[in-house]
């Protein structure tokens, strides 16, 4: 009888222990599920926010289109002014990706000029001549698909790739030519200088006169429409000397100029700890679809987050 009572007690203890373990296991499973679900919900929310920011800026882009030109005073360039209800959690920075040098198409001489200037200003630390040779060798094998791929080229750190982001791109609107196009109204001054000062078969005084005229004109609020992308219009509008040398320089330069922006890069900081970087091709807000996304990457704080 005593043995029977002992067996019942042991079985009861084991049953209670199993029930306790089962309860703990269910509690841990439920907690894991809640944590995972909360994380999934947070990711979903941030993705929705990123898309909303893209849609907002895409709408600004089309609302502010002026005839057939774009100018540097656009609200869709630089830091974007967001609706008040968004400003607490978001910071959005936009760049004209099409106003940068295409890393796969830019000439060695223009790239070398750019690198020398950036090295002088201590923005990058690579040896310009060696760096250009390595890039040329790399892109002959295959074109760069992402700018970040530049970090695979010897001598380029991730920090230097970030420093080059305002000047270089690998994205463009589909074209069969090797000629890249830049928006003359918003292109960075150093990029414009790099192109003009490496125009082939152009003497240095003509290059300087041409660059100074465009640079001064833009600082004075002078902008071009697409119909003015011609030698005659540039000479007239910028009061350039009508010489054969200037005409030849303009003919070469205008091959690379446009007045329309077609690609935008975004850096979106969400609640200070999650960032999306993306490149899009804007579409009319009247079309019921998202802009074409050419690049999307999520990570930590951005280089614009300071």
KANORZI-V13519 format. One record per residue. N is the residue number from 1. SS is DSSP state (A for helix, B for strand, O for the rest). PHI is phi in degrees with one decimal (NA if undefined). OMEGA is omega in whole degrees, -180 to 180 (NA if undefined). Layout:
N&SS&PHI&OMEGA / N&SS&PHI&OMEGA
//
This chain:
1&O&NA&178 / 2&A&-61.7&179 / 3&A&-61.4&-179 / 4&A&-64.4&179 / 5&A&-64.8&179 / 6&A&-64.1&180 / 7&A&-64.4&180 / 8&A&-62.5&-180 / 9&A&-64.6&180 / 10&A&-62.7&180 / 11&A&-61.7&-180 / 12&A&-63.2&180 / 13&A&-61.7&180 / 14&A&-65.2&179 / 15&A&-63.1&178 / 16&A&-62.3&179 / 17&A&-63.6&179 / 18&A&-64.8&178 / 19&A&-63.5&178 / 20&A&-64.0&179 / 21&A&-62.3&179 / 22&A&-64.6&179 / 23&A&-63.7&179 / 24&A&-62.6&180 / 25&A&-60.8&179 / 26&A&-63.9&-180 / 27&A&-64.9&179 / 28&A&-65.9&179 / 29&A&-63.0&179 / 30&A&-63.4&179 / 31&A&-64.2&179 / 32&A&-60.7&180 / 33&A&-63.4&-180 / 34&A&-65.5&179 / 35&A&-62.4&179 / 36&A&-63.0&-179 / 37&A&-66.7&178 / 38&A&-63.5&179 / 39&A&-64.5&178 / 40&A&-61.9&179 / 41&A&-63.7&179 / 42&A&-63.8&178 / 43&A&-62.0&179 / 44&A&-61.7&-179 / 45&A&-62.4&-179 / 46&A&-65.9&178 / 47&A&-62.8&178 / 48&A&-62.8&179 / 49&A&-63.7&179 / 50&A&-59.6&180 / 51&A&-63.3&179 / 52&A&-61.7&178 / 53&A&-64.4&178 / 54&A&-62.3&-180 / 55&A&-63.3&-179 / 56&A&-61.9&-178 / 57&A&-69.5&176 / 58&A&-58.7&179 / 59&A&-67.7&177 / 60&A&-59.4&-179 / 61&A&-57.3&-177 / 62&A&-79.9&179 / 63&A&-64.8&-176 / 64&O&-100.7&176 / 65&O&-62.8&-180 / 66&B&-112.9&179 / 67&O&51.9&-178 / 68&O&-119.0&179 / 69&B&-140.3&174 / 70&O&-124.5&-179 / 71&O&-127.5&-172 / 72&O&-77.3&-178 / 73&O&-88.9&-175 / 74&O&-69.9&178 / 75&O&-79.8&177 / 76&O&-92.4&175 / 77&O&-111.4&-180 / 78&B&78.8&180 / 79&B&-74.9&-174 / 80&O&-85.2&174 / 81&O&-79.4&-175 / 82&O&-100.9&173 / 83&O&-56.6&-177 / 84&O&-52.5&-178 / 85&O&-69.6&180 / 86&O&-94.3&-167 / 87&O&-62.6&-179 / 88&O&-66.2&-173 / 89&O&-102.2&-169 / 90&B&-130.0&170 / 91&B&-139.7&-174 / 92&B&-126.0&178 / 93&B&-123.4&-177 / 94&B&-122.7&176 / 95&B&-126.0&173 / 96&B&-82.9&-177 / 97&A&-65.3&-180 / 98&A&-79.5&177 / 99&A&-102.7&179 / 100&O&-119.7&178 / 101&B&-73.6&178 / 102&B&-77.7&-175 / 103&O&-60.1&-179 / 104&O&-85.0&-175 / 105&O&-121.7&-177 / 106&O&-62.6&-179 / 107&O&-70.7&179 / 108&A&-59.9&-177 / 109&A&-66.2&179 / 110&A&-68.5&178 / 111&A&-63.6&179 / 112&A&-64.2&178 / 113&A&-61.0&179 / 114&A&-59.6&-178 / 115&A&-63.7&179 / 116&A&-63.8&179 / 117&A&-66.0&-180 / 118&A&-69.7&177 / 119&A&-69.0&177 / 120&A&-58.2&-179 / 121&O&-84.9&178 / 122&O&60.5&176 / 123&O&-82.2&173 / 124&O&-133.6&-175 / 125&O&-117.0&-179 / 126&O&-75.2&174 / 127&O&-77.3&-171 / 128&A&-53.0&-177 / 129&A&-62.4&180 / 130&A&-65.1&-178 / 131&A&-62.3&-180 / 132&A&-64.8&178 / 133&A&-60.5&-179 / 134&A&-69.5&178 / 135&A&-65.1&180 / 136&A&-60.7&179 / 137&A&-63.1&-178 / 138&A&-66.2&-174 / 139&A&-76.0&174 / 140&A&-69.8&179 / 141&A&-74.6&177 / 142&O&-164.2&179 / 143&O&-69.2&175 / 144&O&-67.8&178 / 145&O&-94.8&177 / 146&O&-136.0&177 / 147&A&-63.1&179 / 148&A&-60.1&179 / 149&A&-63.8&179 / 150&A&-60.9&179 / 151&A&-68.8&176 / 152&A&-81.3&178 / 153&O&-83.2&-177 / 154&O&-55.5&177 / 155&O&101.8&-178 / 156&O&-106.6&176 / 157&O&-85.3&178 / 158&A&-63.1&178 / 159&A&-63.5&180 / 160&A&-71.5&176 / 161&A&-61.8&177 / 162&A&-62.3&180 / 163&A&-68.4&-179 / 164&A&-88.6&-176 / 165&O&-57.2&179 / 166&O&-69.5&-174 / 167&O&-114.3&-174 / 168&B&-124.3&175 / 169&B&-146.0&172 / 170&O&-120.7&-174 / 171&O&-102.3&176 / 172&O&-161.3&172 / 173&O&-71.3&-175 / 174&O&-49.9&178 / 175&O&-151.1&-180 / 176&O&-93.8&-177 / 177&O&-99.0&176 / 178&O&-93.9&-178 / 179&O&-95.2&177 / 180&O&-87.6&-178 / 181&O&-113.7&179 / 182&B&-127.0&178 / 183&B&-75.4&-175 / 184&O&-61.4&-177 / 185&O&-80.4&-177 / 186&O&-129.3&-177 / 187&O&-60.8&180 / 188&O&-59.5&-177 / 189&A&-57.1&-178 / 190&A&-68.5&178 / 191&A&-65.4&178 / 192&A&-60.0&179 / 193&A&-63.2&-179 / 194&A&-61.9&180 / 195&A&-71.5&-176 / 196&A&-65.1&-176 / 197&O&-77.8&174 / 198&O&-121.4&175 / 199&O&-62.4&-178 / 200&O&-69.4&174 / 201&O&53.5&178 / 202&O&-130.4&-178 / 203&O&-74.4&-171 / 204&A&-64.1&-179 / 205&A&-68.1&177 / 206&A&-66.3&178 / 207&A&-59.8&-179 / 208&A&-64.3&-180 / 209&A&-61.6&-178 / 210&A&-66.9&180 / 211&A&-63.0&-178 / 212&A&-60.3&-179 / 213&A&-66.3&180 / 214&A&-67.7&-178 / 215&A&-63.6&179 / 216&A&-64.9&179 / 217&A&-60.4&-180 / 218&A&-67.4&178 / 219&A&-65.5&180 / 220&O&-89.7&178 / 221&O&88.5&-180 / 222&O&-88.5&180 / 223&O&-131.2&-177 / 224&O&-109.1&170 / 225&O&-97.1&-177 / 226&A&-61.3&-180 / 227&A&-68.4&-179 / 228&A&-96.0&176 / 229&O&-82.2&180 / 230&O&-153.2&-180 / 231&A&-58.2&-177 / 232&A&-62.8&-179 / 233&A&-64.4&180 / 234&A&-64.2&-179 / 235&A&-62.3&-178 / 236&A&-70.7&-174 / 237&A&-71.0&-177 / 238&A&-101.4&179 / 239&O&56.2&180 / 240&O&-84.6&176 / 241&O&-67.0&-178 / 242&O&-85.7&180 / 243&O&-108.3&177 / 244&A&-57.7&-179 / 245&A&-65.3&179 / 246&A&-67.6&179 / 247&A&-62.8&179 / 248&A&-65.7&179 / 249&A&-64.5&179 / 250&A&-64.6&179 / 251&A&-57.3&180 / 252&A&-71.8&-178 / 253&A&-65.4&-174 / 254&A&-66.3&174 / 255&O&-61.0&-175 / 256&O&-103.7&-173 / 257&B&-108.6&173 / 258&B&-143.9&175 / 259&O&-124.0&-178 / 260&O&-114.7&173 / 261&O&-94.4&-176 / 262&O&-127.9&-180 / 263&O&-132.5&179 / 264&B&-122.8&173 / 265&B&-110.5&179 / 266&B&-116.2&164 / 267&B&-120.4&-177 / 268&B&-117.4&177 / 269&B&-100.0&-177 / 270&B&-111.7&180 / 271&O&52.7&172 / 272&O&71.8&-176 / 273&O&-133.3&178 / 274&B&-133.0&-175 / 275&B&-127.4&171 / 276&B&-118.3&171 / 277&B&-115.6&-180 / 278&B&-150.3&176 / 279&B&-120.3&-177 / 280&B&-129.7&168 / 281&B&-107.5&-176 / 282&O&-59.1&175 / 283&O&-128.2&180 / 284&O&-58.8&179 / 285&O&-64.0&177 / 286&O&-74.9&179 / 287&O&-86.4&-175 / 288&O&-81.2&175 / 289&O&-158.2&-180 / 290&O&-72.7&171 / 291&O&-58.7&178 / 292&B&-70.6&-178 / 293&B&-97.5&-179 / 294&B&-93.1&-178 / 295&B&-153.8&178 / 296&B&-147.5&177 / 297&B&-145.7&177 / 298&B&-111.5&-179 / 299&B&-165.0&-179 / 300&O&-84.7&-179 / 301&O&-57.6&-176 / 302&O&-92.9&177 / 303&O&-76.7&174 / 304&O&-100.8&-170 / 305&O&-81.7&-176 / 306&O&-70.5&NA
//
